[in-house]
């Protein structure tokens, strides 16, 4: 087995903190990986991995070797692609936020795979924070402001947002005509997965962003629950327009305070900052950006 292949297996084991998971990813026998790491450690004369019953961790020397391997493998992939003018190939593991996946991404995945037939996709769906390195994920698509400084995010879109409530809610509490009117209104609290606390309602007054904290009778952790609670008359919510365009058209939800809209929601592709961007991630990111339209429309091309 050539040394670059050894590096690929070693890096995957380190990323996944597991021989078993790495072997599943690479579709090789566990014994092959075990023997390879033993030979590798013997050849270079240092212990690279600490093995326990629960986890595999890098030693100090393994950490240094790992970072060199990551750079070498990325350089090799880029070099071969440049000289061969070859299409990107291999397994691409991505994680998508659920509603973005449903409305923007999944309907067009056939187009992407037709364009890049040598790429195999492994797609996960989540709203939670994903440990990209430990879980073996190449990139994630997320909505909102990025918090984790250990990750690199490329913003690919801004989505128009609106503040809405159901007709039954507005009949009971009245239609707010200014931010001052919100004192007597309720919000549906959305619990942030990154902070564990409810997010505020934000409004743009001219160029100024104004934060409002309203009373709430219910808090939720899912996007569908958030919209559903508003439709049930439980409070005001702020969501991207694309997600509730049909409900607005049908009169199930009404836009309120249209002259003080929420700030647009940034959409970003996120990947670890210690990795050179692979050709697979680069073309997928470029394709993703093409699945979103301008800030104003919020609809697919």
Backbone as CSV, one residue per row, in Angstrom:
resi,resn,N_x,N_y,N_z,CA_x,CA_y,CA_z,C_x,C_y,C_z
1,UNK,0.852,-1.202,0.000,0.000,0.000,0.000,0.884,1.248,0.000
2,UNK,0.606,2.218,-0.889,1.465,3.397,-0.978,1.262,4.297,0.237
3,UNK,2.232,5.185,0.425,2.237,5.990,1.648,1.106,7.018,1.670
4,UNK,0.719,7.501,0.521,-0.402,8.443,0.521,-1.687,7.747,0.957
5,UNK,-1.859,6.496,0.567,-3.022,5.745,1.021,-2.965,5.540,2.533
6,UNK,-1.780,5.264,3.038,-1.609,5.144,4.495,-2.018,6.437,5.191
7,UNK,-1.579,7.568,4.616,-1.924,8.861,5.208,-3.438,9.070,5.214
8,UNK,-4.108,8.718,4.120,-5.559,8.871,4.043,-6.257,8.080,5.143
9,UNK,-5.818,6.857,5.360,-6.441,6.016,6.385,-6.141,6.565,7.779
10,UNK,-4.892,6.963,8.005,-4.518,7.529,9.302,-5.335,8.786,9.600
11,UNK,-5.462,9.683,8.613,-6.203,10.932,8.812,-7.675,10.647,9.113
12,UNK,-8.253,9.688,8.413,-9.659,9.374,8.659,-9.862,8.793,10.050
13,UNK,-8.943,7.934,10.513,-9.028,7.392,11.871,-8.945,8.521,12.894
14,UNK,-8.012,9.455,12.659,-7.850,10.579,13.585,-9.088,11.469,13.582
15,UNK,-9.641,11.729,12.407,-10.832,12.578,12.306,-12.025,11.965,13.027
16,UNK,-12.183,10.665,12.868,-13.356,9.984,13.418,-13.147,9.488,14.840
17,UNK,-11.893,9.551,15.326,-11.552,9.043,16.668,-12.006,7.599,16.839
18,UNK,-11.941,6.847,15.751,-12.445,5.476,15.780,-11.926,4.708,14.575
19,UNK,-11.399,3.495,14.835,-11.012,2.617,13.738,-12.254,2.136,12.991
20,UNK,-13.281,1.756,13.732,-14.479,1.177,13.124,-15.176,2.166,12.192
21,UNK,-15.367,3.409,12.675,-16.053,4.401,11.850,-15.234,4.772,10.622
22,UNK,-13.912,4.869,10.809,-13.052,5.188,9.677,-13.109,4.087,8.627
23,UNK,-13.117,2.846,9.065,-13.178,1.720,8.126,-14.515,1.679,7.400
24,UNK,-15.584,2.047,8.090,-16.888,2.141,7.419,-16.861,3.217,6.346
25,UNK,-16.266,4.378,6.670,-16.180,5.467,5.702,-15.398,5.050,4.461
26,UNK,-14.271,4.376,4.690,-13.357,4.040,3.597,-13.658,2.692,2.972
27,UNK,-14.581,1.959,3.601,-14.993,0.638,3.097,-13.792,-0.310,2.992
28,UNK,-13.075,-0.400,4.106,-11.950,-1.339,4.195,-12.118,-2.167,5.467
29,UNK,-11.513,-3.364,5.533,-11.609,-4.185,6.748,-10.907,-3.524,7.932
30,UNK,-11.430,-3.757,9.121,-10.813,-3.211,10.339,-9.381,-3.712,10.476
31,UNK,-9.137,-4.997,10.155,-7.798,-5.569,10.298,-6.793,-4.844,9.408
32,UNK,-7.224,-4.420,8.233,-6.329,-3.701,7.323,-5.848,-2.410,7.952
33,UNK,-6.778,-1.659,8.545,-6.415,-0.391,9.167,-5.524,-0.612,10.388
34,UNK,-5.846,-1.609,11.204,-5.052,-1.887,12.406,-3.617,-2.234,12.040
35,UNK,-3.444,-3.128,11.088,-2.094,-3.529,10.675,-1.348,-2.371,10.027
36,UNK,-2.064,-1.563,9.272,-1.416,-0.420,8.620,-0.848,0.552,9.648
37,UNK,-1.642,0.878,10.676,-1.173,1.827,11.685,0.014,1.250,12.458
38,UNK,0.001,-0.047,12.727,1.130,-0.671,13.410,2.396,-0.545,12.578
39,UNK,2.307,-0.842,11.287,3.474,-0.742,10.403,3.949,0.705,10.281
40,UNK,2.982,1.627,10.201,3.320,3.045,10.080,4.072,3.523,11.313
41,UNK,3.590,3.176,12.497,4.260,3.585,13.743,5.642,2.960,13.859
42,UNK,5.764,1.718,13.436,7.076,1.056,13.472,8.048,1.725,12.510
43,UNK,7.559,2.095,11.334,8.451,2.666,10.323,8.977,4.036,10.738
44,UNK,8.090,4.900,11.280,8.550,6.250,11.626,9.066,6.331,13.068
45,UNK,8.854,5.262,13.841,9.478,5.174,15.157,8.806,5.940,16.265
46,UNK,7.524,6.306,16.101,6.795,6.995,17.169,5.378,6.437,17.239
47,UNK,4.778,6.608,18.402,3.387,6.211,18.588,2.500,7.363,18.150
48,UNK,1.574,7.096,17.248,0.720,8.139,16.690,-0.650,8.204,17.340
49,UNK,-1.160,7.059,17.784,-2.521,6.989,18.306,-2.556,6.311,19.660
50,UNK,-3.349,6.868,20.563,-3.622,6.235,21.851,-4.983,5.563,21.746
51,UNK,-5.027,4.265,21.988,-6.269,3.516,21.842,-6.841,3.174,23.212
52,UNK,-8.120,3.472,23.410,-8.839,3.045,24.598,-10.068,2.265,24.138
53,UNK,-10.809,1.727,25.091,-12.019,0.972,24.725,-13.084,1.887,24.142
54,UNK,-13.027,3.180,24.454,-14.075,4.101,24.003,-13.652,4.989,22.836
55,UNK,-12.357,5.292,22.738,-11.954,6.341,21.821,-10.520,6.123,21.352
56,UNK,-10.224,6.706,20.209,-8.866,6.756,19.686,-8.439,8.217,19.664
57,UNK,-7.287,8.520,20.288,-6.820,9.900,20.339,-5.406,10.004,19.788
58,UNK,-5.096,11.168,19.247,-3.759,11.428,18.734,-2.793,11.679,19.884
59,UNK,-1.585,11.136,19.763,-0.506,11.508,20.678,0.028,12.870,20.255
60,UNK,0.965,13.409,21.024,1.578,14.692,20.646,2.252,14.581,19.283
61,UNK,2.995,13.491,19.088,3.655,13.275,17.794,2.610,13.021,16.701
62,UNK,1.529,12.304,17.076,0.476,12.035,16.110,-0.213,13.304,15.638
63,UNK,-0.373,14.262,16.538,-0.986,15.532,16.173,-0.153,16.257,15.118
64,UNK,1.161,16.289,15.327,2.046,16.947,14.359,2.030,16.213,13.018
65,UNK,2.064,14.889,13.065,2.043,14.094,11.837,0.711,14.271,11.110
66,UNK,-0.350,14.343,11.863,-1.690,14.522,11.281,-1.773,15.791,10.447
67,UNK,-1.311,16.917,11.001,-1.423,18.183,10.286,-0.584,18.179,9.009
68,UNK,0.565,17.516,9.054,1.387,17.424,7.847,0.696,16.550,6.797
69,UNK,0.076,15.481,7.258,-0.633,14.591,6.326,-1.788,15.318,5.645
70,UNK,-2.546,16.099,6.425,-3.683,16.833,5.868,-3.218,17.776,4.763
71,UNK,-2.116,18.490,5.006,-1.608,19.417,3.997,-1.122,18.677,2.756
72,UNK,-0.387,17.579,2.961,0.153,16.814,1.835,-0.965,16.217,0.977
73,UNK,-1.978,15.657,1.630,-3.078,15.047,0.884,-3.859,16.091,0.097
74,UNK,-4.071,17.249,0.706,-4.777,18.315,-0.006,-3.965,18.797,-1.199
75,UNK,-2.647,18.939,-1.000,-1.780,19.359,-2.104,-1.780,18.329,-3.222
76,UNK,-1.761,17.057,-2.856,-1.755,15.998,-3.863,-3.040,16.034,-4.692
77,UNK,-4.172,16.158,-4.015,-5.449,16.194,-4.719,-5.531,17.383,-5.662
78,UNK,-5.091,18.557,-5.177,-5.151,19.745,-6.002,-4.201,19.636,-7.188
79,UNK,-3.014,19.092,-6.943,-2.016,18.967,-8.006,-2.499,18.027,-9.104
80,UNK,-3.015,16.878,-8.706,-3.488,15.917,-9.695,-4.650,16.490,-10.502
81,UNK,-5.557,17.179,-9.829,-6.705,17.758,-10.523,-6.264,18.836,-11.505
82,UNK,-5.252,19.628,-11.114,-4.785,20.715,-11.971,-4.154,20.182,-13.248
83,UNK,-3.304,19.151,-13.135,-2.603,18.641,-14.307,-3.488,17.753,-15.173
84,UNK,-4.402,17.043,-14.553,-5.284,16.176,-15.321,-6.501,16.920,-15.853
85,UNK,-6.702,18.138,-15.319,-7.940,18.867,-15.629,-9.146,17.965,-15.374
86,UNK,-9.038,17.201,-14.268,-10.042,16.181,-13.983,-11.181,16.750,-13.143
87,UNK,-12.339,16.145,-13.294,-13.487,16.494,-12.468,-13.271,15.965,-11.056
88,UNK,-13.693,16.707,-10.017,-13.545,16.219,-8.640,-14.219,14.874,-8.461
89,UNK,-13.638,14.051,-7.608,-14.216,12.736,-7.378,-14.049,12.341,-5.923
90,UNK,-14.798,11.292,-5.521,-14.689,10.763,-4.174,-15.929,11.039,-3.340
91,UNK,-15.864,10.636,-2.072,-16.981,10.783,-1.151,-17.010,12.185,-0.566
92,UNK,-18.169,12.821,-0.603,-18.371,14.145,-0.026,-19.455,14.042,1.034
93,UNK,-19.067,14.279,2.283,-20.012,14.212,3.401,-20.459,15.621,3.757
94,UNK,-21.774,15.878,3.644,-22.314,17.201,3.939,-23.456,17.069,4.937
95,UNK,-23.700,18.148,5.658,-24.798,18.189,6.617,-25.604,19.449,6.348
96,UNK,-26.913,19.313,6.191,-27.768,20.410,5.780,-28.817,20.721,6.845
97,UNK,-29.108,21.998,7.025,-30.218,22.389,7.886,-31.516,21.982,7.191
98,UNK,-32.458,21.450,7.959,-33.596,20.740,7.404,-34.440,21.501,6.408
99,UNK,-34.908,22.710,6.759,-35.798,23.422,5.843,-35.049,23.927,4.614
100,UNK,-33.798,24.314,4.780,-33.004,24.710,3.618,-32.836,23.534,2.664
101,UNK,-32.594,22.353,3.239,-32.438,21.155,2.413,-33.719,20.873,1.635
102,UNK,-34.848,20.950,2.324,-36.142,20.619,1.709,-36.493,21.554,0.573
103,UNK,-36.312,22.856,0.780,-36.794,23.829,-0.192,-35.771,24.151,-1.286
104,UNK,-34.482,24.181,-0.932,-33.488,24.667,-1.875,-32.565,23.587,-2.447
105,UNK,-32.183,22.607,-1.624,-31.064,21.754,-2.014,-31.500,20.423,-2.619
106,UNK,-32.301,19.665,-1.887,-32.648,18.311,-2.324,-33.293,18.286,-3.708
107,UNK,-34.197,19.225,-4.047,-34.791,19.170,-5.388,-33.788,19.269,-6.531
108,UNK,-32.592,19.797,-6.254,-31.612,19.960,-7.325,-30.404,19.063,-7.233
109,UNK,-30.384,18.110,-6.283,-29.189,17.277,-6.112,-28.898,16.419,-7.336
110,UNK,-29.938,16.024,-8.048,-29.714,15.259,-9.270,-28.898,16.047,-10.286
111,UNK,-29.169,17.339,-10.347,-28.418,18.235,-11.230,-26.935,18.259,-10.853
112,UNK,-26.662,18.346,-9.550,-25.263,18.368,-9.099,-24.552,17.057,-9.432
113,UNK,-25.209,15.936,-9.159,-24.579,14.639,-9.397,-24.408,14.358,-10.889
114,UNK,-25.293,14.887,-11.709,-25.100,14.761,-13.155,-23.910,15.585,-13.623
115,UNK,-23.715,16.727,-12.983,-22.605,17.603,-13.351,-21.265,17.042,-12.871
116,UNK,-21.290,16.350,-11.713,-20.061,15.776,-11.141,-20.304,14.289,-10.859
117,UNK,-20.298,13.458,-11.897,-20.673,12.047,-11.736,-19.702,11.224,-10.906
118,UNK,-18.480,11.731,-10.683,-17.493,10.971,-9.915,-17.543,11.283,-8.422
119,UNK,-18.448,12.174,-8.019,-18.633,12.485,-6.597,-19.787,11.650,-6.053
120,UNK,-19.558,11.057,-4.874,-20.608,10.342,-4.156,-20.988,11.154,-2.928
121,UNK,-22.273,11.427,-2.764,-22.735,12.274,-1.667,-23.230,11.446,-0.489
122,UNK,-22.860,11.875,0.712,-23.460,11.372,1.954,-24.063,12.586,2.644
123,UNK,-25.401,12.641,2.720,-26.095,13.836,3.189,-26.769,13.566,4.525
124,UNK,-26.495,14.408,5.514,-27.174,14.361,6.801,-28.008,15.610,6.991
125,UNK,-29.023,15.523,7.848,-29.905,16.659,8.130,-29.885,16.946,9.614
126,UNK,-29.627,18.210,9.965,-29.548,18.583,11.374,-29.729,20.074,11.537
127,UNK,-30.238,20.478,12.713,-30.223,21.874,13.123,-29.169,22.109,14.208
128,UNK,-28.655,21.016,14.765,-27.708,21.147,15.880,-26.318,21.526,15.360
129,UNK,-25.456,21.907,16.303,-24.061,22.145,15.964,-23.384,20.805,15.682
130,UNK,-22.654,20.730,14.597,-21.997,19.495,14.192,-20.497,19.641,14.390
131,UNK,-19.869,18.651,15.029,-18.417,18.602,15.135,-17.892,18.025,13.824
132,UNK,-17.500,18.890,12.905,-17.167,18.458,11.566,-16.035,17.438,11.546
133,UNK,-14.991,17.704,12.318,-13.833,16.818,12.295,-14.165,15.484,12.926
134,UNK,-14.740,15.504,14.124,-15.017,14.257,14.841,-16.053,13.403,14.109
135,UNK,-17.012,14.035,13.464,-18.071,13.291,12.797,-17.768,13.019,11.317
136,UNK,-16.597,13.440,10.865,-16.189,13.136,9.506,-16.968,13.866,8.437
137,UNK,-17.458,15.076,8.753,-18.255,15.857,7.810,-17.351,16.868,7.112
138,UNK,-17.496,16.982,5.794,-16.655,17.902,5.026,-17.142,19.343,5.110
139,UNK,-18.456,19.549,5.090,-18.995,20.908,5.194,-20.454,20.833,5.628
140,UNK,-20.946,21.944,6.158,-22.353,22.027,6.559,-22.951,23.299,5.984
141,UNK,-24.263,23.270,5.780,-25.007,24.444,5.337,-25.864,24.903,6.500
142,UNK,-25.683,26.157,6.916,-26.392,26.660,8.076,-26.950,28.052,7.829
143,UNK,-28.027,28.353,8.558,-28.650,29.668,8.511,-28.310,30.423,9.780
144,UNK,-28.156,31.738,9.680,-27.907,32.569,10.847,-26.456,32.997,10.954
145,UNK,-26.184,33.776,11.977,-24.839,34.298,12.220,-23.982,33.196,12.826
146,UNK,-22.793,32.980,12.281,-21.907,31.928,12.755,-21.239,32.348,14.061
147,UNK,-21.146,31.392,14.997,-20.589,31.687,16.315,-19.221,31.066,16.549
148,UNK,-18.946,29.905,15.939,-17.753,29.122,16.242,-16.556,29.652,15.451
149,UNK,-15.566,30.227,16.148,-14.402,30.800,15.485,-13.443,29.748,14.953
150,UNK,-13.635,28.474,15.331,-12.763,27.411,14.827,-13.196,26.947,13.439
151,UNK,-14.268,27.536,12.911,-14.785,27.164,11.609,-14.693,28.340,10.649
152,UNK,-14.617,28.022,9.373,-14.640,29.035,8.333,-15.984,28.961,7.634
153,UNK,-16.624,30.097,7.468,-17.907,30.126,6.796,-17.876,31.025,5.580
154,UNK,-18.401,30.543,4.478,-18.546,31.356,3.280,-20.017,31.660,3.090
155,UNK,-20.376,32.938,3.214,-21.777,33.323,3.039,-22.145,33.209,1.565
156,UNK,-23.242,32.494,1.285,-23.644,32.285,-0.102,-24.996,32.917,-0.430
157,UNK,-25.712,33.403,0.584,-27.017,34.008,0.311,-27.492,34.804,1.510
158,UNK,-28.415,35.720,1.252,-29.166,36.420,2.288,-30.643,36.234,1.963
159,UNK,-31.396,35.759,2.940,-32.812,35.485,2.718,-33.687,36.520,3.434
160,UNK,-34.653,37.048,2.699,-35.595,37.994,3.282,-36.380,37.333,4.406
161,UNK,-36.548,38.060,5.515,-37.340,37.566,6.636,-38.546,38.477,6.876
162,UNK,-39.560,37.909,7.508,-40.769,38.669,7.834,-41.215,38.315,9.247
163,UNK,-41.937,39.239,9.851,-42.597,38.997,11.131,-44.053,38.664,10.830
164,UNK,-44.541,37.557,11.373,-45.901,37.127,11.055,-46.638,36.654,12.307
165,UNK,-47.956,36.632,12.184,-48.838,36.082,13.213,-50.096,35.576,12.520
166,UNK,-50.844,34.751,13.206,-52.077,34.213,12.633,-53.203,35.237,12.758
167,UNK,-54.226,35.149,11.903,-55.383,36.040,12.040,-56.046,35.928,13.406
168,UNK,-56.111,34.706,13.973,-56.746,34.552,15.286,-55.965,35.276,16.374
169,UNK,-54.631,35.230,16.268,-53.808,35.951,17.252,-54.037,37.455,17.128
170,UNK,-54.030,37.966,15.903,-54.190,39.405,15.692,-55.584,39.873,16.101
171,UNK,-56.574,39.030,15.927,-57.925,39.381,16.362,-57.990,39.517,17.878
172,UNK,-57.209,38.687,18.560,-57.243,38.700,20.023,-56.401,39.826,20.614
173,UNK,-55.206,40.069,20.031,-54.274,41.024,20.636,-54.121,42.316,19.841
174,UNK,-54.706,42.379,18.660,-54.618,43.581,17.852,-53.414,43.572,16.920
175,UNK,-53.508,44.357,15.861,-52.430,44.469,14.884,-51.433,45.526,15.352
176,UNK,-50.184,45.148,15.631,-49.197,46.154,16.059,-48.846,47.083,14.895
177,UNK,-48.853,48.367,15.154,-48.541,49.351,14.109,-47.181,50.005,14.328
178,UNK,-46.544,49.737,15.460,-45.201,50.252,15.744,-44.539,49.328,16.752
179,UNK,-43.243,49.510,16.948,-42.533,48.675,17.917,-43.035,48.924,19.334
180,UNK,-43.507,50.131,19.593,-44.029,50.437,20.930,-45.250,49.578,21.261
181,UNK,-45.985,49.169,20.238,-47.189,48.361,20.459,-46.860,46.943,20.912
182,UNK,-45.616,46.514,20.747,-45.264,45.127,21.050,-45.258,44.826,22.546
183,UNK,-45.330,45.853,23.361,-45.329,45.658,24.818,-46.463,44.743,25.264
184,UNK,-47.545,44.756,24.550,-48.714,43.954,24.927,-48.872,42.693,24.081
185,UNK,-47.791,42.302,23.405,-47.854,41.140,22.522,-46.966,40.013,23.043
186,UNK,-47.172,38.828,22.474,-46.409,37.639,22.833,-45.616,37.139,21.627
187,UNK,-44.491,36.515,21.920,-43.683,35.859,20.889,-43.704,34.353,21.131
188,UNK,-43.434,33.602,20.100,-43.083,32.190,20.261,-41.572,32.153,20.401
189,UNK,-41.074,31.693,21.521,-39.630,31.661,21.739,-38.988,30.502,20.985
190,UNK,-37.959,30.824,20.215,-37.178,29.783,19.536,-35.878,29.608,20.300
191,UNK,-35.627,28.395,20.816,-34.437,28.138,21.627,-33.251,27.847,20.715
192,UNK,-32.235,28.678,20.823,-31.047,28.522,19.986,-30.274,27.274,20.371
193,UNK,-29.869,26.471,19.376,-29.074,25.273,19.660,-27.663,25.630,20.108
194,UNK,-27.178,26.819,19.760,-25.816,27.207,20.124,-25.723,27.787,21.530
195,UNK,-26.780,28.497,21.989,-26.732,29.136,23.307,-27.646,28.480,24.324
196,UNK,-28.684,27.754,23.858,-29.651,27.172,24.779,-30.644,28.186,25.313
197,UNK,-30.605,29.399,24.762,-31.507,30.467,25.221,-32.418,30.916,24.073
198,UNK,-33.552,31.510,24.414,-34.446,31.982,23.352,-33.835,33.139,22.575
199,UNK,-34.067,33.145,21.268,-33.603,34.247,20.440,-34.576,35.414,20.549
200,UNK,-34.072,36.606,20.306,-34.907,37.801,20.370,-35.602,38.017,19.033
201,UNK,-36.580,38.912,19.022,-37.126,39.410,17.765,-36.335,40.664,17.395
202,UNK,-35.860,40.715,16.161,-35.039,41.838,15.714,-35.734,42.562,14.574
203,UNK,-35.649,43.892,14.592,-36.309,44.715,13.586,-35.318,45.752,13.050
204,UNK,-35.420,46.040,11.762,-34.605,47.089,11.157,-35.416,48.381,11.119
205,UNK,-34.930,49.375,11.837,-35.540,50.705,11.818,-34.555,51.606,11.089
206,UNK,-34.810,51.831,9.825,-33.810,52.498,8.991,-32.600,51.586,8.858
207,UNK,-31.442,52.089,9.256,-30.210,51.295,9.211,-29.893,50.652,10.566
208,UNK,-30.737,50.922,11.560,-30.469,50.438,12.919,-31.215,49.133,13.197
209,UNK,-30.512,48.214,13.817,-31.108,46.939,14.225,-31.583,47.071,15.671
210,UNK,-32.885,46.831,15.886,-33.478,46.991,17.218,-33.925,45.627,17.723
211,UNK,-33.472,45.275,18.917,-33.818,43.983,19.519,-34.988,44.146,20.468
212,UNK,-35.939,43.212,20.366,-37.112,43.241,21.237,-37.255,41.885,21.936
213,UNK,-37.466,41.934,23.241,-37.729,40.724,24.022,-39.186,40.751,24.454
214,UNK,-39.959,39.854,23.932,-41.384,39.796,24.247,-41.676,38.672,25.226
215,UNK,-42.812,38.771,25.868,-43.282,37.673,26.707,-43.589,36.481,25.812
216,UNK,-43.519,35.300,26.386,-43.809,34.094,25.605,-44.555,33.087,26.461
217,UNK,-45.509,32.404,25.841,-46.242,31.333,26.514,-45.747,29.956,26.099
218,UNK,-44.891,29.920,25.073,-44.388,28.638,24.579,-43.001,28.856,23.994
219,UNK,-42.131,27.875,24.172,-40.812,27.877,23.535,-40.644,26.575,22.764
220,UNK,-39.919,26.625,21.647,-39.748,25.462,20.780,-38.293,25.367,20.342
221,UNK,-37.941,24.197,19.804,-36.568,23.982,19.342,-36.491,23.591,17.870
222,UNK,-37.607,23.506,17.189,-37.599,23.098,15.789,-38.271,24.114,14.894
223,UNK,-37.804,24.196,13.631,-38.339,25.184,12.696,-39.817,24.947,12.394
224,UNK,-40.197,23.695,12.198,-41.600,23.405,11.904,-42.496,23.707,13.099
225,UNK,-42.010,23.401,14.302,-42.768,23.728,15.507,-42.936,25.236,15.665
226,UNK,-41.909,25.968,15.312,-41.928,27.424,15.426,-43.032,28.008,14.555
227,UNK,-43.053,27.606,13.285,-44.094,28.082,12.374,-45.468,27.580,12.798
228,UNK,-45.533,26.317,13.217,-46.808,25.743,13.633,-47.406,26.454,14.826
229,UNK,-46.548,26.853,15.767,-47.048,27.570,16.942,-47.653,28.911,16.544
230,UNK,-47.022,29.587,15.575,-47.576,30.854,15.106,-48.922,30.643,14.427
231,UNK,-49.033,29.606,13.623,-50.294,29.327,12.931,-51.403,28.955,13.904
232,UNK,-51.011,28.458,15.071,-51.999,28.102,16.097,-52.394,29.286,16.967
233,UNK,-51.847,30.462,16.657,-52.246,31.666,17.379,-51.504,31.896,18.673
234,UNK,-50.295,31.328,18.801,-49.581,31.393,20.080,-48.585,32.538,20.178
235,UNK,-48.418,33.308,19.099,-47.523,34.447,19.200,-46.921,34.854,17.871
236,UNK,-46.098,35.914,17.925,-45.382,36.420,16.759,-44.127,35.586,16.526
237,UNK,-43.778,35.402,15.257,-42.521,34.733,14.905,-41.863,35.492,13.764
238,UNK,-40.557,35.272,13.609,-39.810,35.841,12.487,-39.138,34.702,11.734
239,UNK,-39.455,34.582,10.460,-38.959,33.472,9.654,-38.640,33.965,8.253
240,UNK,-37.803,33.236,7.521,-37.580,33.574,6.114,-38.888,33.481,5.331
241,UNK,-39.097,34.415,4.433,-40.355,34.472,3.696,-40.605,33.210,2.885
242,UNK,-39.543,32.633,2.310,-39.748,31.462,1.452,-40.454,30.338,2.198
243,UNK,-40.179,30.226,3.503,-40.691,29.098,4.275,-42.205,29.165,4.476
244,UNK,-42.757,30.369,4.456,-44.191,30.522,4.746,-44.915,31.258,3.624
245,UNK,-44.341,31.268,2.425,-44.970,31.992,1.312,-46.379,31.480,1.047
246,UNK,-46.569,30.171,1.104,-47.897,29.602,0.837,-48.879,29.992,1.930
247,UNK,-48.441,29.949,3.183,-49.327,30.290,4.303,-49.741,31.762,4.241
248,UNK,-48.817,32.631,3.805,-49.160,34.044,3.645,-50.173,34.209,2.512
249,UNK,-49.924,33.528,1.398,-50.835,33.627,0.254,-52.221,33.111,0.598
250,UNK,-52.290,32.074,1.432,-53.576,31.480,1.815,-54.273,32.236,2.942
251,UNK,-53.590,33.219,3.542,-54.189,33.974,4.629,-54.081,33.317,5.986
252,UNK,-53.297,32.228,6.072,-53.132,31.567,7.367,-52.180,32.335,8.280
253,UNK,-51.314,33.139,7.678,-50.416,34.004,8.433,-50.433,35.391,7.803
254,UNK,-50.283,36.418,8.648,-50.282,37.795,8.187,-48.945,38.456,8.537
255,UNK,-48.397,39.197,7.581,-47.173,39.949,7.838,-47.512,41.177,8.673
256,UNK,-46.744,41.383,9.739,-46.943,42.563,10.585,-45.671,43.410,10.577
257,UNK,-45.845,44.688,10.832,-44.746,45.651,10.854,-43.856,45.518,9.606
258,UNK,-44.441,45.567,8.408,-43.644,45.386,7.193,-42.607,46.480,6.969
259,UNK,-42.807,47.666,7.568,-41.841,48.751,7.403,-40.665,48.653,8.363
260,UNK,-40.737,47.719,9.312,-39.604,47.426,10.215,-39.316,45.921,10.157
261,UNK,-38.860,45.431,9.024,-38.678,43.980,8.865,-37.489,43.471,9.669
262,UNK,-37.438,42.181,9.905,-36.233,41.599,10.496,-35.062,41.741,9.527
263,UNK,-33.833,41.745,10.032,-32.684,41.754,9.117,-32.663,40.463,8.309
264,UNK,-32.119,40.502,7.094,-32.065,39.281,6.290,-31.216,38.221,6.969
265,UNK,-31.542,36.950,6.700,-30.843,35.828,7.325,-29.686,35.360,6.439
266,UNK,-28.453,35.385,6.967,-27.333,34.891,6.168,-27.332,33.367,6.082
267,UNK,-26.992,32.840,4.921,-26.848,31.409,4.688,-25.388,31.152,4.355
268,UNK,-24.763,30.214,5.060,-23.332,29.983,4.895,-23.007,28.512,4.756
269,UNK,-21.952,28.249,4.001,-21.325,26.936,3.983,-20.140,26.992,4.938
270,UNK,-20.057,26.009,5.840,-19.074,26.041,6.918,-18.185,24.810,6.831
271,UNK,-16.874,25.011,7.064,-15.930,23.896,7.063,-14.801,24.220,8.043
272,UNK,-14.010,23.218,8.473,-12.967,23.467,9.470,-11.893,24.398,8.938
273,UNK,-11.339,25.240,9.831,-10.333,26.195,9.380,-8.935,25.599,9.270
274,UNK,-8.771,24.340,9.701,-7.449,23.719,9.603,-7.318,22.861,8.352
275,UNK,-8.284,22.990,7.453,-8.274,22.186,6.232,-8.204,23.070,4.999
276,UNK,-7.371,22.672,4.054,-7.435,23.293,2.747,-8.721,22.837,2.076
277,UNK,-9.402,23.777,1.425,-10.684,23.461,0.823,-10.476,22.493,-0.337
278,UNK,-11.085,21.321,-0.254,-10.926,20.324,-1.310,-11.718,20.730,-2.543
279,UNK,-11.363,20.125,-3.675,-12.085,20.410,-4.914,-13.554,20.023,-4.786
280,UNK,-13.835,18.934,-4.059,-15.225,18.497,-3.891,-16.037,19.546,-3.149
281,UNK,-15.487,20.049,-2.043,-16.208,21.063,-1.271,-16.332,22.353,-2.069
282,UNK,-15.295,22.696,-2.815,-15.327,23.941,-3.578,-16.434,23.925,-4.640
283,UNK,-16.548,22.824,-5.388,-17.580,22.798,-6.435,-18.965,22.687,-5.820
284,UNK,-19.084,22.002,-4.673,-20.389,21.897,-4.016,-20.823,23.257,-3.488
285,UNK,-19.873,24.010,-2.915,-20.185,25.344,-2.414,-20.629,26.256,-3.559
286,UNK,-19.930,26.175,-4.673,-20.301,26.987,-5.832,-21.699,26.614,-6.324
287,UNK,-21.985,25.329,-6.343,-23.305,24.885,-6.785,-24.388,25.337,-5.808
288,UNK,-24.106,25.242,-4.504,-25.085,25.678,-3.504,-25.460,27.143,-3.691
289,UNK,-24.452,27.982,-3.930,-24.737,29.411,-4.083,-25.674,29.657,-5.256
290,UNK,-25.606,28.793,-6.260,-26.492,28.933,-7.394,-27.918,28.492,-7.120
291,UNK,-28.142,27.810,-5.987,-29.496,27.371,-5.634,-30.289,28.452,-4.894
292,UNK,-29.647,29.563,-4.599,-30.336,30.644,-3.894,-30.421,31.864,-4.801
293,UNK,-31.500,32.560,-4.716,-31.673,33.764,-5.525,-31.356,34.993,-4.679
294,UNK,-31.694,36.146,-5.174,-31.366,37.399,-4.506,-32.110,37.539,-3.187
295,UNK,-31.695,38.490,-2.409,-32.321,38.763,-1.114,-33.813,39.044,-1.262
296,UNK,-34.203,39.689,-2.347,-35.575,40.166,-2.470,-36.594,39.052,-2.682
297,UNK,-36.262,38.067,-3.536,-37.298,37.114,-3.921,-37.395,35.917,-3.000
298,UNK,-36.241,35.371,-2.589,-36.262,34.201,-1.714,-36.841,32.977,-2.365
299,UNK,-36.832,32.897,-3.710,-37.349,31.713,-4.385,-36.262,31.104,-5.247
300,UNK,-36.440,29.824,-5.595,-35.451,29.116,-6.392,-35.363,29.682,-7.794
301,UNK,-34.152,29.569,-8.340,-33.979,29.881,-9.748,-34.739,28.847,-10.574
